Amino acid sequence: MPKREQVILERRCEGRPSADDFRYETAPMPSAGDGQVLIEVLYLSLDPYLRGKISGRHMSGGVAPGSVMAGETVGRVLESRSPDFAVDDLVHSFSGWCSHAAVAAAEVRRVRSYDLPVSLALGALGMPGLTAYAGIERLADVRENNTFLVSAASGPVGSVAAQLARLKGARTVGIVGSRQKADWITGPARFDAAINYREEDLQEGIKRTCPEGVDIYFDAVGGEVLDLACEQLALDARVVLYGVLAQYNAESRLPGPPPGLIIRARAHMHGLVVYDHEDLRPEMEERCSAWIKSGAIAYNEDVTEGLQHAGAAFARLMAGENFGKTLVRIA
Ligand SMILES: NC(=O)c1ccc[n+]([C@@H]2O[C@H](COP(=O)([O-])OP(=O)(O)OC[C@H]3O[C@@H](n4cnc5c(N)ncnc54)[C@H](OP(=O)(O)O)[C@@H]3O)[C@@H](O)[C@H]2O)c1
């Protein structure tokens, strides 16, 4: 009898997650009930927000210890008991960390491949890509020759956001934590400059690369990084807050930048939540897939083979050791 593979959240970890916060096991194979589809999962997406779900603090809800770990996947329909899907359709779902899942058709979205790797539906053409696109199109107000600074710059949100800003005429600068990431953003992803905070003082790096000030800061981290970027804001700057990476593994809230820095720059701060921008998805997919095909947007993926290694891959992501969109290939 074929079995389904799944990964259970063992405990609400404190601090950085480790591989043994998760348990890999097999279980009976599910089948599609009325109105459901049975999905064979091809790729599991590992995203920083899952850390918030483990703590029970994320706005989309928590995941309870003892349950299958939550997560987004792309997969192939093996069996359909819904008129909306056929066998072999490629679909996105919130099936969690498993190899097969029976999911209500209403919670499944068909995925177009655009003749590109289907894994992109979880990265540059998926939720992270939509976050970047919405931030650039709706909040950042990118103008010709603006200096655009972004943290977590080699990740799927940061790298796409900066490349979209470059396509609008901005000069782009990325904050990263390794030489490999710095080489990638200034190489294939064509940023104008990189600051590697493990090799250079961050404050000096921001001044060196943004001497005329930062017109747009796209922040994934919060805390000290946000504070230092705000020190260098140009007049009329826009700050788009899209993540709190420095807080995910911490117990307490991070201090923010002093209000005086925002007042001095007459800056605008925007909180970005991807769920508010679902209407942009078709436009984002059409435009970004064309840019990826033409080479105008580069992407990178950090792919782990096999669901049994998902916990270790997630621990690497939350330690900042991933390089690119973090995925687990299952089928
Ligand atoms: N607002 C929204 O709707 C929305 C939607 C999607 C994603 N997000 C957020 O966007 C941010 C980036 O997500 P992503 O999917 O593009 O992933 P990602 O960039 O691959 O995220 C991991 C990277 O973050 C960096 N990082 C910086 N400080 C860190 C810290 N204290 N601990 C761990 N990593 C740290 C590391 O890169 P370096 O070594 O280069 O620092 C690490 O490789 C996350 O905060 C995520 O939650 C928000």
PDBQT file of the ligand as one rigid body, heavy atoms in Angstrom, charges set to zero:
ROOT
HETATM    1  N1  LIG A 401       4.504  41.504   4.267  1.00  0.00    +0.000 N 
HETATM    2  C1  LIG A 401       4.172  40.438   3.571  1.00  0.00    +0.000 C 
HETATM    3  O1  LIG A 401       3.029  40.273   3.151  1.00  0.00    +0.000 OA
HETATM    4  C2  LIG A 401       5.235  39.419   3.291  1.00  0.00    +0.000 A 
HETATM    5  C3  LIG A 401       5.075  38.449   2.304  1.00  0.00    +0.000 A 
HETATM    6  C4  LIG A 401       6.138  37.575   2.036  1.00  0.00    +0.000 A 
HETATM    7  C5  LIG A 401       7.300  37.645   2.794  1.00  0.00    +0.000 A 
HETATM    8  N2  LIG A 401       7.382  38.559   3.778  1.00  0.00    +0.000 N 
HETATM    9  C6  LIG A 401       8.587  38.708   4.588  1.00  0.00    +0.000 C 
HETATM   10  O2  LIG A 401       9.652  39.056   3.754  1.00  0.00    +0.000 OA
HETATM   11  C7  LIG A 401      10.874  38.716   4.389  1.00  0.00    +0.000 C 
HETATM   12  C8  LIG A 401      11.793  38.007   3.404  1.00  0.00    +0.000 C 
HETATM   13  O3  LIG A 401      11.154  36.826   2.999  1.00  0.00    +0.000 OA
HETATM   14  P1  LIG A 401      11.668  35.925   1.809  1.00  0.00    +0.000 P 
HETATM   15  O4  LIG A 401      10.639  34.914   1.548  1.00  0.00    +0.000 OA
HETATM   16  O5  LIG A 401      12.107  36.816   0.699  1.00  0.00    +0.000 OA
HETATM   17  O6  LIG A 401      12.850  35.108   2.454  1.00  0.00    +0.000 OA
HETATM   18  P2  LIG A 401      14.430  35.216   2.545  1.00  0.00    +0.000 P 
HETATM   19  O7  LIG A 401      14.910  36.537   2.073  1.00  0.00    +0.000 OA
HETATM   20  O8  LIG A 401      15.012  34.016   1.971  1.00  0.00    +0.000 OA
HETATM   21  O9  LIG A 401      14.580  35.219   4.136  1.00  0.00    +0.000 OA
HETATM   22  C9  LIG A 401      15.674  34.728   4.780  1.00  0.00    +0.000 C 
HETATM   23  C10 LIG A 401      16.855  35.689   4.715  1.00  0.00    +0.000 C 
HETATM   24  O10 LIG A 401      16.624  36.795   5.588  1.00  0.00    +0.000 OA
HETATM   25  C11 LIG A 401      17.853  37.362   5.978  1.00  0.00    +0.000 C 
HETATM   26  N3  LIG A 401      17.880  37.749   7.385  1.00  0.00    +0.000 N 
HETATM   27  C12 LIG A 401      18.113  39.006   7.819  1.00  0.00    +0.000 A 
HETATM   28  N4  LIG A 401      18.061  39.052   9.140  1.00  0.00    +0.000 NA
HETATM   29  C13 LIG A 401      17.796  37.823   9.580  1.00  0.00    +0.000 A 
HETATM   30  C14 LIG A 401      17.636  37.253  10.874  1.00  0.00    +0.000 A 
HETATM   31  N5  LIG A 401      17.702  37.985  11.987  1.00  0.00    +0.000 N 
HETATM   32  N6  LIG A 401      17.384  35.941  10.957  1.00  0.00    +0.000 NA
HETATM   33  C15 LIG A 401      17.277  35.187   9.842  1.00  0.00    +0.000 A 
HETATM   34  N7  LIG A 401      17.410  35.682   8.577  1.00  0.00    +0.000 NA
HETATM   35  C16 LIG A 401      17.681  36.985   8.462  1.00  0.00    +0.000 A 
HETATM   36  C17 LIG A 401      18.916  36.325   5.640  1.00  0.00    +0.000 C 
HETATM   37  O11 LIG A 401      19.597  36.865   4.533  1.00  0.00    +0.000 OA
HETATM   38  P3  LIG A 401      20.938  37.729   4.732  1.00  0.00    +0.000 P 
HETATM   39  O12 LIG A 401      21.978  36.739   5.140  1.00  0.00    +0.000 OA
HETATM   40  O13 LIG A 401      21.160  38.285   3.402  1.00  0.00    +0.000 OA
HETATM   41  O14 LIG A 401      20.637  38.766   5.777  1.00  0.00    +0.000 OA
HETATM   42  C18 LIG A 401      18.129  35.098   5.213  1.00  0.00    +0.000 C 
HETATM   43  O15 LIG A 401      18.810  34.368   4.219  1.00  0.00    +0.000 OA
HETATM   44  C19 LIG A 401      10.481  37.878   5.606  1.00  0.00    +0.000 C 
HETATM   45  O16 LIG A 401      10.445  38.702   6.738  1.00  0.00    +0.000 OA
HETATM   46  C20 LIG A 401       9.061  37.455   5.273  1.00  0.00    +0.000 C 
HETATM   47  O17 LIG A 401       8.304  37.139   6.402  1.00  0.00    +0.000 OA
HETATM   48  C21 LIG A 401       6.382  39.442   4.023  1.00  0.00    +0.000 A 
ENDROOT
TORSDOF 0
